[in-house]
């Protein structure tokens, strides 16, 4: 099948999660991604385990590094820097997540490389961006969740602030980076000019506070924690059924009327405390316990049948194994295998240029020699570079 980005060469100098996630998105869509790693060590996530697959790769590394080639190059060595410059001359996109100024000191900053390749799109991912008082601080997802306000609105009202179960700041930063690079490529197609992309985890986290931040900016009232509830919609939370938990998301007054009928409590619809969503929000402390008492009487399956029959949004609270084994996940082929490694499949479904898993995550430096030969290096030159510790 054709691939949307098969004509692109991406030079990936990033490590850990945000950058590799961004380049995996491009790779799934067909881009050729050359991942540059430190000889002997590689991306830190290669050691982040257990668990490890039978081939020794960590589950963490597997999650974001499929469809890539790996070359092991010492960026601190002048000859290693020369290899990266040569690759940058040919690349469409370069992505990195070093602290600001690190690559510039090696002669590999944007201003250095744009001279060699004016069409290059150069994306830098950092914790706090290239400017501001925190620019030189390293960025860690969980710290950004704390500093960016996310933890202050996550958790039970009377409990401690909580982080999310997935590194959502890193993942969404990767998505912002991927979409920004695609936008820059679209502009380059019109202008012939590359550009620099500055993406900060902190900025990304603030940007997707979305309605919660907007509520503060409109009202001046600091957002609070509501546990599994919703600040401005009621009922919109999980309830304990007789044998498990059920997520209920009543999004408007019409749904609430059908919900009440399914619970055999149509009188709630005409109760002025519950008749409208603003009223339900104001009286959540009264309404939620009433709903909880009714839901607790029947198992999850009974409520799913009743509520879905009247088109009230709801679903079981699944654990991860159950979610991955669900008929919907299977129908969407969301778990796929390659070389006996199972992984989550690409999310987008493109009719003409589908995203695909073509190769398993690479061993460290697996493609070093092949890439160097492609660049014109001879066997004796490669041996000399290897002996000098320039490549691995």
N, C-alpha and C positions, 0 to 999 in steps of 0.2 A: 504494500500500500504506500502511496506517496506520503511524505512527511512535510508539514508546513514550514519547518525551519531547517530543512536538510542542507541548505546552502550556507548556513552560518557556522562559524568557528568561534567557540567560546573558550577563553583562557581563564581558568578558575584558580585563583590564588587564595580562596577562602577556606576556612576550616570550621568545624563544629556543626552548626545547624542552620542559621539564617541564610548564609551565602550558599552552602551546598543545597539547601532546599530550593533556592531560586534557580540554580543551574540545573537541578534535576527537572524542574518544570520545563525549562527550555530543552533539555535532553529528551524528555518524554515526547516532546513535539518535534523531535527530529534533529535538533542541533548537535553538532559534534562538540563535545566538551572534553577538554584536556585539563585534568586536575593536577596541579603542581603541588607536590608534597615534600616535606623535609626528609632527606635520606635517613633511613634507620628508624625513624619514629612515625612519620606520616601524620595525617590528621589525628588530633588527640582522641577523637571518638573511636578510633580503631582499638583503643585499650579500655573503652568505657563498657565494662561488663562485670559479671555475667548479666545476661546470657550471651553465649557465642554459638554461631553456627558450626557445623562439622568442619567447614573449611577454615575455621579460626576467625572469621570476621565477626565483629560484635553486632548485635541486633541494632544498636544505635547507628553504627556506620551503614549498615545495610539499608536502613530506613530512608536515606537521602542521597545515596551515591550510585544508583544504578545508571546504566546507559552512559558511563563515563570511561575515559582512559586515564590511567595514572602514570605520571612521570615523577621520578624522585630527583629533585634539583636543589642544590644548596644555594639559596638566594644571597647568602653572605659572601660567597666567593665571586670574584669578578667574572670568571668564566660561566658560572651559573646565571649571573645577571645578564650576560651576553646571550645565553640561550633564551631567556625570557624576552629580551628585546627582539630577538629574531622571530619568536612566535608572535609577539605583539604587532610586528609589521604586517603579519598575515591575518590577524584575528579581527573579527567584527566586534567582539565584546570582551572586555576584561573585567573581572569582579574580584574584589579583595576586601578583607575585613581586619587589616592591621590598624594599630593606633595611628591617628593622623601624623603624617610626616615620616613614618617608618620607611615606606617604599621610596619616597622622594630622596631620602638619604642614601639609598642604594642606586639612585639614578633611574628608578622605575615608577616615578610619580606620573600623574596625568600630563603635566607640562613637559616632562621628558619624552613620554611616548607619543604624544600627539604630534610632535615634530616628525617622528618616524612614520606615523600613520594618522593623518588628519581625519580619517573616517572612523577612527576608533571610538567606541562608546565605553567609557571607563566608569564603573560603578563601585563606590566605596561604601561599605556598611560598617558603621561604628556604633558604640553605645549612645553617644550624645551628639554626634555630628562633627563637622569640621570647624565649628565656631562655638562661642559661648564659654562660660567659666568651667564647665565640666568636660570640655572637648577631649582632654587628654586622659580622662578616666576610662578604664576598661569597662565594657558593658556586659552585664549578665542578666539574663531574662528575669530571674526571680527578684533581683534588685530593682530592675526597671518596673516590674509589677508593683513593688512597694513604693518607689518614688513617684511613679506615674499615677497613683491613686487607685489602681485596680484592686489591690488587696483591701483597701478601705471599704469597698462595696461588696466584697466577697466573704461569705460566712454568715453565721447566725447573728442576729442583732446583739445578743448578750455574750457572744463568744469572741474569740480573737480573730483578727484579720487573717484571711487565708489566700494562698496562691492557687492558681488553677492546676488541674492534674496534668496538663500538657503545656509545654513551653510556648504558649500562644503568642507571646511577643516576638520570639524568634521566627515562628512559622509565618505570622502575618507580615513581618519584615521581609521575609523571603518572597512572599507574594507581591508586596509592594515593589521590591527590587525587580522581579520578573516583569511585572506590568510596565514599570518605568523603562526598562531596557527595550521592551517591545515598542513603547511609544517613541523612544529615541531612534530606534531602527526605522520606524515609519517616517519620522522627520528626516532622517538621513536619506531615505529613498527619494525624498523631494528636493533636498538641499545639497546632498552629497557631503554633508558635514557631520562629524561625530560630536559628542558632548560629554560633559562630566555629570555624574549623578551622585548626589550626597544624600544618603539615607541613614537615619539614626533610629535605633530601637526606641529611644525616648519619644521622639516625634511620632513614630508609628503608634505607640501605645496611647498617647494622648489623642491621636486622630480618630481611633476607633472607640473612644469612650462615647462617641455618637450621641444618642438621646440622653444619656446620663449627664454628660458634660453640658449639653444644650439645656437641660432642665436647670442646672445650676446657673448658667449664664442668663437664663430668662428670669429665674426666681430669686437668685441670690442665696438660696438655701443649700447648704452642703448636702450632697446625697448621702443616704444612710444605707446600712446593710439590711437586707430583707431575707437573708437565708436563701431558700429556694423559691421565695415569692418574688413578685414583681412590684417595682415601685409605683407603677401607674396603671396596672391592669389586675383585676381580681374577679374570679379565681384564676390563677396562672401559676401553678406550682404542683409538686407531687403530693399525693395523699396515700396513706397506708391503707391498702385493701386487706382482706382477710388473709391473703397468702403472699403479699408482696407490695411493691409500690407502683402507683399509676400516675403518670404525668397528665395533667389536665390543663388545657390552654384555651380559656374562653375569651375570645378576642373582641366580642361586641355584644350588644344587648339582645340581639336576635338569637345568637348562640346561647346566651344565658337562659333565655326562655325555654329553649329546647333542652338544655341541661337540667333545668329545674323539673321539667316534665319527666325526664328519664329517671330522676331521683324520687319521683312521686312527691314533689314539694313545689307545685306550681304556685302556691301562695307566696313564695319568695319573690316572684316576679312583680307582684303588686305591692309588696312591702316597700314603703318609701325609702327605707334604709338601703335597699338592694336593687331598686328598679333601674338605676343607671350605673354606668361604670364609675363615674366620680363618687356616687353615693356608696358603692361597694368598696372603693378604695378608702373612703372615710370611715367605714364601719367594718373593715376587714377583721378586726379582733372579735367581732360578733359572728360574721358570716362564715369564716374559715372553720371554726370549731363545729358549727352546724353541719357543714359539708363533710368534714372529717368523720363525724359520728355516723353518717349514712354510708360513706364509702367503705368504712371498716367492716360492714356487715356481709359483704360479698367478695368473692375472689376477683382477681384482676381480669380473668377471661370474661366473666359475666359483665363487668363494667365496660370492657372493650366492645363487646357485642352491642350493648344497649346504647352507648354513646356514639359509636360509629354509625349505628343505624339512623341516628338523627343528626349526623354530620357535626358532632362536637369534637374538635381536635383533641386527641388523647393518644397515649402510647404507654407500653410497659417500660419500666426503668430497667434496662438490660445491663448485664455486665459485658465486658469486652468480648469474651468468647461467644456469648449468645448473640451479640450484635453482628459479629463476623460470620456466624453460621446462619444468620437469618435468611429466609427465602428471598428477601429484597436484595441483600448483599450478594447472594449467589446469582440472582437474576442479572444483576449489574456487573458481575464478574469482578467484584471489588477485592478479592484475594486471588493473586496469581502466583505462579511458580516459574522460576527459571534456574536451571542447574541445581535443582533440588532445594532451592531457597524460596520460601514463601514470603510474600511481601504484599503490602497494600498497593492496589493498582492505581494508575492515574485516574483522577476524578473527572476531567472533562471528556465528553464524548463528541468528537467532531466527525461529521458524516463523510467528508471527503479526505481529510488528513488526520486520521485518528492518532491520539497519543498512545504510545506502545512501550512495552518493556522488551528491549532487544538484547541487552547484555546484563549480566549480573554485576554487582559492585566489584571493582577491580582489586586485585592484590596490590600492595604497595609497590610502585615502580614497575608494574607489569608491562607497561607500554613505553618505557624510557627508550630502549634501544630502537624500537620501530619508529618512534617519533623523530629521534635524532637522525636516523637514516633518511627518513623522509625529508628532513631539513638539509641533507647533504653531507652529514658527518660520516666519515669512513670508519672502518672497524678499529684501526689503530688509534684514531682520535677518541673514539668512545672508550677504549681501554685506558687511554691516558686520563681522561676525565674521571673514569671510575676509580682509578688508582689514586688520584688526587682528592677523592672525596667530593667531587663536584656533582656527580650523579650517582644514583644507587640502583 
